[in-house]
Structures are given as C-alpha cells and as structure tokens.
Amino acid sequence: MLVADCFVLAPIDMRFEVLWRKAAGGDDVPIVSWEHHFEPNADNPNRAQSHDFRGDGARVGPNATGDQLIFRYTGLTQGTIPMAWIPNGEGERAMGRIPYLALP
C-alpha cells in the first residue's frame, strides 16, 4: 500500500512506481505502479489531501547485498506550476500523513 498524502497546487496527472534495482546492474524491475489525476483542494489548500493506493506487485528475488527498492513519482502533465504535486512533509500538522510505502 502507498500512502500518498499531498498538497496539489494545480491539476496534474501523476505516476507512482515501485522498482527493484539490482546491485549487479541491468534494468530496474517494475514491482507495482499507479496513475492518478489530482485536483487542488478548493476548500483549504493548506490541508493535505489523503490518498491511498493498493496494488498487487510482482514477486522479486532472490535479493542480493546492494539491491535497492526505488520509489519514484513523476508528473505526467505539464501544468502552470512546476511543483503542482507536493508530498505532505508536514504530517499531522497539515491534517494528513507523511507518505510511506507499506510492504506485505
């Protein structure tokens, strides 16, 4: 599960990806990804928006020393504001949660 609480300053489409990067090199192995359209919170732009994403990911392994789990988020649309989607780093102070990834 991905908790992606955020601030949205302008409409934007986002992609979230979890990848396995092997220490031995080669391509990143996709585990799970999500795409979502976000709109600004018109009622209170200073309050974090809550978003949870769930998905079944690919099984990876065996792992080796130096392997990395990569979380990548990418804006897919070019809006009028360069940072239209901002992860909630304020946590409860913004009435939300700091984003995290929960693995089974």
PyRosetta script that sets phi, psi and omega in degrees:
from pyrosetta import init, pose_from_sequence

init()
pose = pose_from_sequence("MLVADCFVLAPIDMRFEVLWRKAAGGDDVPIVSWEHHFEPNADNPNRAQSHDFRGDGARVGPNATGDQLIFRYTGLTQGTIPMAWIPNGEGERAMGRIPYLALP")
pose.set_psi(1, 139.2)
pose.set_omega(1, 175.7)
pose.set_phi(2, -112.0)
pose.set_psi(2, 123.5)
pose.set_omega(2, 170.4)
pose.set_phi(3, -97.6)
pose.set_psi(3, 116.2)
pose.set_omega(3, -174.3)
pose.set_phi(4, -123.2)
pose.set_psi(4, 52.0)
pose.set_omega(4, 176.7)
pose.set_phi(5, -62.6)
pose.set_psi(5, 141.5)
pose.set_omega(5, -169.5)
pose.set_phi(6, -157.1)
pose.set_psi(6, 171.1)
pose.set_omega(6, 168.7)
pose.set_phi(7, -111.3)
pose.set_psi(7, 136.7)
pose.set_omega(7, -179.1)
pose.set_phi(8, -122.4)
pose.set_psi(8, 118.4)
pose.set_omega(8, -176.0)
pose.set_phi(9, -96.4)
pose.set_psi(9, -19.7)
pose.set_omega(9, 178.8)
pose.set_phi(10, -156.6)
pose.set_psi(10, 154.7)
pose.set_omega(10, 178.8)
pose.set_phi(11, -55.8)
pose.set_psi(11, 136.6)
pose.set_omega(11, -177.9)
pose.set_phi(12, -157.4)
pose.set_psi(12, 145.4)
pose.set_omega(12, 171.4)
pose.set_phi(13, -98.5)
pose.set_psi(13, 133.8)
pose.set_omega(13, -177.8)
pose.set_phi(14, -124.0)
pose.set_psi(14, 151.3)
pose.set_omega(14, 171.3)
pose.set_phi(15, -121.7)
pose.set_psi(15, 134.2)
pose.set_omega(15, 176.4)
pose.set_phi(16, -118.4)
pose.set_psi(16, 133.0)
pose.set_omega(16, -177.2)
pose.set_phi(17, -134.7)
pose.set_psi(17, 142.3)
pose.set_omega(17, 170.1)
pose.set_phi(18, -116.0)
pose.set_psi(18, 125.4)
pose.set_omega(18, -175.0)
pose.set_phi(19, -127.6)
pose.set_psi(19, 154.3)
pose.set_omega(19, 173.2)
pose.set_phi(20, -108.9)
pose.set_psi(20, 119.2)
pose.set_omega(20, 178.5)
pose.set_phi(21, -105.8)
pose.set_psi(21, 115.0)
pose.set_omega(21, -178.0)
pose.set_phi(22, -77.1)
pose.set_psi(22, 136.8)
pose.set_omega(22, 178.3)
pose.set_phi(23, -62.7)
pose.set_psi(23, -28.0)
pose.set_omega(23, -178.1)
pose.set_phi(24, -74.7)
pose.set_psi(24, -4.3)
pose.set_omega(24, 180.0)
pose.set_phi(25, 96.7)
pose.set_psi(25, -174.7)
pose.set_omega(25, -177.4)
pose.set_phi(26, 98.0)
pose.set_psi(26, -171.7)
pose.set_omega(26, -177.9)
pose.set_phi(27, -77.6)
pose.set_psi(27, 154.0)
pose.set_omega(27, 171.8)
pose.set_phi(28, -68.2)
pose.set_psi(28, 141.3)
pose.set_omega(28, 179.4)
pose.set_phi(29, -98.5)
pose.set_psi(29, 116.8)
pose.set_omega(29, 178.0)
pose.set_phi(30, -65.8)
pose.set_psi(30, 136.2)
pose.set_omega(30, 176.8)
pose.set_phi(31, -106.4)
pose.set_psi(31, -53.5)
pose.set_omega(31, 179.0)
pose.set_phi(32, -157.9)
pose.set_psi(32, 151.3)
pose.set_omega(32, 176.8)
pose.set_phi(33, -147.0)
pose.set_psi(33, 158.1)
pose.set_omega(33, 177.9)
pose.set_phi(34, -139.5)
pose.set_psi(34, 150.3)
pose.set_omega(34, 171.0)
pose.set_phi(35, -128.2)
pose.set_psi(35, 142.8)
pose.set_omega(35, -176.9)
pose.set_phi(36, -154.2)
pose.set_psi(36, 144.2)
pose.set_omega(36, 174.0)
pose.set_phi(37, -95.5)
pose.set_psi(37, 132.6)
pose.set_omega(37, -179.7)
pose.set_phi(38, -116.8)
pose.set_psi(38, 142.7)
pose.set_omega(38, 174.3)
pose.set_phi(39, -119.8)
pose.set_psi(39, 149.5)
pose.set_omega(39, 176.9)
pose.set_phi(40, -61.2)
pose.set_psi(40, 152.3)
pose.set_omega(40, 175.5)
pose.set_phi(41, -83.9)
pose.set_psi(41, 98.5)
pose.set_omega(41, -175.6)
pose.set_phi(42, -66.6)
pose.set_psi(42, -29.8)
pose.set_omega(42, -178.0)
pose.set_phi(43, -70.8)
pose.set_psi(43, -41.6)
pose.set_omega(43, -177.7)
pose.set_phi(44, -155.8)
pose.set_psi(44, 94.1)
pose.set_omega(44, -177.4)
pose.set_phi(45, -66.7)
pose.set_psi(45, -13.9)
pose.set_omega(45, 179.2)
pose.set_phi(46, -90.9)
pose.set_psi(46, 1.6)
pose.set_omega(46, 177.7)
pose.set_phi(47, -103.2)
pose.set_psi(47, 131.5)
pose.set_omega(47, -179.5)
pose.set_phi(48, -66.1)
pose.set_psi(48, 143.3)
pose.set_omega(48, 173.2)
pose.set_phi(49, -89.6)
pose.set_psi(49, 136.2)
pose.set_omega(49, 179.2)
pose.set_phi(50, -91.7)
pose.set_psi(50, 129.4)
pose.set_omega(50, 177.3)
pose.set_phi(51, -142.3)
pose.set_psi(51, 126.6)
pose.set_omega(51, 175.2)
pose.set_phi(52, -118.5)
pose.set_psi(52, 136.1)
pose.set_omega(52, 177.4)
pose.set_phi(53, -125.4)
pose.set_psi(53, 133.1)
pose.set_omega(53, 178.4)
pose.set_phi(54, -122.4)
pose.set_psi(54, 147.1)
pose.set_omega(54, 177.7)
pose.set_phi(55, -168.4)
pose.set_psi(55, 152.3)
pose.set_omega(55, 175.2)
pose.set_phi(56, -86.1)
pose.set_psi(56, 123.0)
pose.set_omega(56, -179.1)
pose.set_phi(57, -99.0)
pose.set_psi(57, 163.0)
pose.set_omega(57, 176.9)
pose.set_phi(58, -68.6)
pose.set_psi(58, 144.2)
pose.set_omega(58, 175.6)
pose.set_phi(59, -77.5)
pose.set_psi(59, 133.2)
pose.set_omega(59, -179.6)
pose.set_phi(60, -123.3)
pose.set_psi(60, 158.7)
pose.set_omega(60, 177.6)
pose.set_phi(61, 138.9)
pose.set_psi(61, 174.0)
pose.set_omega(61, -4.4)
pose.set_phi(62, -72.3)
pose.set_psi(62, 148.9)
pose.set_omega(62, -179.3)
pose.set_phi(63, -89.2)
pose.set_psi(63, 161.0)
pose.set_omega(63, -178.7)
pose.set_phi(64, -133.8)
pose.set_psi(64, 159.7)
pose.set_omega(64, 177.1)
pose.set_phi(65, -55.3)
pose.set_psi(65, 130.6)
pose.set_omega(65, 179.3)
pose.set_phi(66, 96.8)
pose.set_psi(66, -10.2)
pose.set_omega(66, 174.9)
pose.set_phi(67, -63.5)
pose.set_psi(67, 151.8)
pose.set_omega(67, -178.7)
pose.set_phi(68, -129.6)
pose.set_psi(68, 145.7)
pose.set_omega(68, 170.9)
pose.set_phi(69, -99.7)
pose.set_psi(69, 121.3)
pose.set_omega(69, -174.9)
pose.set_phi(70, -109.1)
pose.set_psi(70, 129.8)
pose.set_omega(70, 170.5)
pose.set_phi(71, -111.1)
pose.set_psi(71, 121.6)
pose.set_omega(71, -177.2)
pose.set_phi(72, -127.4)
pose.set_psi(72, 133.6)
pose.set_omega(72, 172.8)
pose.set_phi(73, -123.5)
pose.set_psi(73, 139.6)
pose.set_omega(73, -172.1)
pose.set_phi(74, -137.7)
pose.set_psi(74, 131.8)
pose.set_omega(74, 171.6)
pose.set_phi(75, -76.3)
pose.set_psi(75, 127.2)
pose.set_omega(75, -177.6)
pose.set_phi(76, -94.7)
pose.set_psi(76, -18.6)
pose.set_omega(76, -180.0)
pose.set_phi(77, -118.2)
pose.set_psi(77, 146.1)
pose.set_omega(77, 178.8)
pose.set_phi(78, -92.4)
pose.set_psi(78, 110.2)
pose.set_omega(78, 179.2)
pose.set_phi(79, -95.7)
pose.set_psi(79, -169.4)
pose.set_omega(79, 179.7)
pose.set_phi(80, -84.8)
pose.set_psi(80, -12.1)
pose.set_omega(80, -179.6)
pose.set_phi(81, -120.2)
pose.set_psi(81, 125.2)
pose.set_omega(81, -177.0)
pose.set_phi(82, -58.7)
pose.set_psi(82, -36.3)
pose.set_omega(82, 179.8)
pose.set_phi(83, -111.0)
pose.set_psi(83, 65.9)
pose.set_omega(83, -176.2)
pose.set_phi(84, -73.5)
pose.set_psi(84, -26.9)
pose.set_omega(84, 178.4)
pose.set_phi(85, -118.4)
pose.set_psi(85, 123.4)
pose.set_omega(85, -177.1)
pose.set_phi(86, -127.0)
pose.set_psi(86, 124.9)
pose.set_omega(86, 175.6)
pose.set_phi(87, -61.4)
pose.set_psi(87, 145.0)
pose.set_omega(87, -179.8)
pose.set_phi(88, -76.5)
pose.set_psi(88, 99.2)
pose.set_omega(88, 175.2)
pose.set_phi(89, -89.7)
pose.set_psi(89, -0.5)
pose.set_omega(89, -178.0)
pose.set_phi(90, -92.8)
pose.set_psi(90, -14.6)
pose.set_omega(90, 178.5)
pose.set_phi(91, 59.0)
pose.set_psi(91, -133.2)
pose.set_omega(91, -176.0)
pose.set_phi(92, -63.5)
pose.set_psi(92, -26.1)
pose.set_omega(92, 179.0)
pose.set_phi(93, -62.3)
pose.set_psi(93, -24.0)
pose.set_omega(93, 177.3)
pose.set_phi(94, -105.0)
pose.set_psi(94, 18.6)
pose.set_omega(94, -179.8)
pose.set_phi(95, 58.1)
pose.set_psi(95, 42.9)
pose.set_omega(95, 179.3)
pose.set_phi(96, -151.4)
pose.set_psi(96, -162.8)
pose.set_omega(96, -179.7)
pose.set_phi(97, -123.9)
pose.set_psi(97, 150.1)
pose.set_omega(97, 172.8)
pose.set_phi(98, -72.7)
pose.set_psi(98, 130.8)
pose.set_omega(98, -177.1)
pose.set_phi(99, -56.7)
pose.set_psi(99, 142.8)
pose.set_omega(99, 176.7)
pose.set_phi(100, -155.4)
pose.set_psi(100, 164.1)
pose.set_omega(100, 178.6)
pose.set_phi(101, -115.5)
pose.set_psi(101, 125.0)
pose.set_omega(101, 177.9)
pose.set_phi(102, -105.9)
pose.set_psi(102, 122.8)
pose.set_omega(102, -178.8)
pose.set_phi(103, -103.4)
pose.set_psi(103, 149.5)
pose.set_omega(103, 179.9)
pose.set_phi(104, -69.4)
pose.dump_pdb("model.pdb")
